[in-house]
Amino acid sequence: MALNKKSSATIRASRYANRDNTWLCKFNYSEAKGLGREIGVDRRDPSSIIKVQGIYYVYYTRSEGPSTFDRSNEKDKKFPWDFADIWYATSKDGINWEEGGCAAKRGPSGSYFDRTICTPDVLAHEGKYYLVYQTMTTTEFYTGGNERVGMAISDTPEGPFEPLEKPLFEAEKAGVLFDDEDSYNTGEFYGNCHDPFLMRNQGKYYLYYKYGSRKAEGGGPLRAYAGRDTRWGVAISEDVKGPYIPSVYNPVTNSGHETLLWNYKGGIGALINRDGPEANTVQYAEDGINFEIMSVTQLTPQAGGAYIPEDGNGHPLDGLRWGLCHVDEKGGDWNYIYRFDTEAGQADVLPVNNPPHLYRGE
Amino acid sequence: MALNKKSSATIRASRYANRDNTWLCKFNYSEAKGLGREIGVDRRDPSSIIKVQGIYYVYYTRSEGPSTFDRSNEKDKKFPWDFADIWYATSKDGINWEEGGCAAKRGPSGSYFDRTICTPDVLAHEGKYYLVYQTMTTTEFYTGGNERVGMAISDTPEGPFEPLEKPLFEAEKAGVLFDDEDSYNTGEFYGNCHDPFLMRNQGKYYLYYKYGSRKAEGGGPLRAYAGRDTRWGVAISEDVKGPYIPSVYNPVTNSGHETLLWNYKGGIGALINRDGPEANTVQYAEDGINFEIMSVTQLTPQAGGAYIPEDGNGHPLDGLRWGLCHVDEKGGDWNYIYRFDTEAGQADVLPVNNPPHLYRGE
């Protein structure tokens, strides 16, 4: 049988391994009862979900009152994640949730977290509970300056969580620059560290975060490939409380907005949701750094956090079986939390018993 | 500024050019009035849309009666595209459609198109109208044998369309085999040629078609990367009536189910919808063969056909501004036709004013 010549698509195909459907997945959505839409309250950015003595815990950004989406008055709440604190909720079944109260509060005026704390993640390890979250000062919130990651620690999942005196991690001041002009990962990446996500892996601590150009984050023009100019970095520490050293391999993705990762087989799985050429892909890195595309999906959960069971059956998507995400509605309506369930081995195609316009609720 | 080390994602990023949002797009859906759901009738696989003296024409697969989805009795209509003919509809505005009647009928018993003709496309050129469609014989329909592409020609868009005596194109009997074992485009691809799509470009005729392994098409297990094991080939001819010679570069994609392409700047744009590692991407090939990824999208139209204006304003997505697609509902409900409109420069993110479960009509 003669060999054909290789088209561009076949040349690219050498990068896509020949797999079965193990990593394939589609997402189903349902209500997270007790965390649904509530007038006057924004709830968003749910953390990973932990289970303590049979009870599920989730942590999330919570703020009250309308958002202006306008920088003209620094006293106004600008975004749903402005003037926010970290709250928690509990559930016996992962479906019915009860808000438990404030887990971590923003700091006093002049502190590194005096404006807002938001986009939390949680790690439970050896009887301690570690919350990480993005912090902003009032000054920085209005200038788009470098943000920091804060940490608060508790002996119980309900708190009280004691914040560290200093930031856990501060974004690199300078961007990174690669010399390949045509690459999507070339250029300067300004120092920001959004959506921190803390993993324990191979005895070390991996702090993932989103970063990109300020322009991209500040509502600049969308770039090709599905959206904004964002990607993820990672900083690694021997100790959960730091210091976290940014990987010299940053950025570790070329795409992705909010961080969502899970442990699998000594490595780390990642759901790259919107933004970038690899938007809507499931990826895996044996070393937590060099991620490979494992499957392509769509309608991914936004700002999701999953329950990562310690007793999974060894399926790579065990750490993504279900979780919570948020509905971030345009026009300033109230953000709220939703549940997703991941169906492994399935691809999402067009509507079943419903015309496609219903997909968008048009 | 020091150079960082390149992560796997940054190495991959060298393949994603540094673009603006020109090729970015999202799809909005609405009713194609007059071609909506009708009990007892399947309408699907709309062709490209042509405009003749101010009237839009579309051609599509039409069949009547329920489908069994079962091979046990060859006299039964198995699929919505079984025992089908090609019909046409007209519209003044692209929204309100009127079914015009049968444009091309399947052939007499024993002919190469005696079982069904389906998945049409149309090309208007110099006062002639060329319909292409997939043909199947009764024998082949039940054994999964090689299919053929048929052509029928008319002097008017309403017909009568006269079928060619012989098939326009027959799939390569043998598959292609590449020597790179790890590549997604390695392996044998059985001879089939579904969803023919006929383009005129640079004075030649390009007949695109979908092909893959029989296993993939026969409902075998889904592969990773978003679905089935399908991709596109192209066969090129100097004359619209053939002979069409398969490109030695086949396959020209590594992904994609139903074909949807358009002319742009002397090259050809392609919407890769579901299936494969590059599902949900917009691509472009200057030569109609070597396609590059231009943007990433989601919720793509299924089996779509677009209106390709001759007087576009030079935007790459002019040939994808609007068109028709189908709703192929699971469980044997009636297939019907829907309209899509393409919003350029925008990425599709999660719901606006609606919870995500409405996306799927759950």
Interface residues (C-beta under 8 A of the other chain):
Chain A: M1 L3 N4 K5 K6 S7 S8 A9 T10 R12 A13 S14 R15 Y16 A17 N18 R19 D20 N21 T22 W23 L24 N28 Y29 S30 E31 A174 G175 V176 L177 F178 D179 D180 E181 D182 S183 Y184 N185 T186 G187 P221 L222 R223 A224 Y225 A226 G227 R231 S247 V248 Y249 N250 P251 V252 T253 N254 S255 R274 D275 G276 P277 E278 A279 N280 A285 I289 N290 F291 E292 I293 M294 S295 V296 T297 Q298 L299 P301 Q302 C325 V327 D328 E329 K330 G331 D333 Y338 F340 G345 Q346 A347 V349 L350 P351 V352 N353 N354 P355 P356 H357 L358 Y359 R360 G361 E362
Chain B: M1 L3 N4 K5 K6 S7 S8 A9 T10 R12 A13 S14 R15 Y16 A17 N18 R19 D20 N21 T22 W23 L24 N28 Y29 S30 E31 A174 G175 V176 L177 F178 D179 D180 E181 D182 S183 Y184 N185 T186 G187 P221 L222 R223 A224 Y225 A226 G227 R231 S247 V248 Y249 N250 P251 V252 T253 N254 S255 R274 D275 G276 P277 E278 A279 N280 A285 I289 N290 F291 E292 I293 M294 S295 V296 T297 Q298 L299 P301 Q302 C325 V327 D328 E329 K330 G331 D333 Y338 F340 G345 Q346 A347 V349 L350 P351 V352 N353 N354 P355 P356 H357 L358 Y359 R360 G361 E362
